[in-house]
């Protein structure tokens, strides 16, 4: 397979995983653990935000793969 095809397939799979995780996290507010970075607590709300950003970035990368050089 061409490298471009492999990379597009991987990006689609990453996007699907992010969407599945995000939809689960949004429907189950108790999901996620809190951990601390110094005095900063990372709770379930920030986990959802991180995965939303991840989903947007992977969708953007996939869309950018169709832009001609």
Steps between C-alpha positions, in 0.01 A plus 500: 500500500602859450614696800220752449237225515649352816515838671139580405385164634684556827355850534146370442550234768640756744205729434248218552663408832491864612132537407406177681690604811358851492142379458547258792657769717218745429228247587674377819598799714648274768759370253862598553732540791644812649876534502716790605778685324643697787203686647300475177226233501415330170147365534239346269407835345857559384526141374198567279656823378830326420325231297283757321816683399651165394196423283511841335874472429470151349208612282706800391801286418283268294346793312843651440615177335271582207651844440719498194860611537 
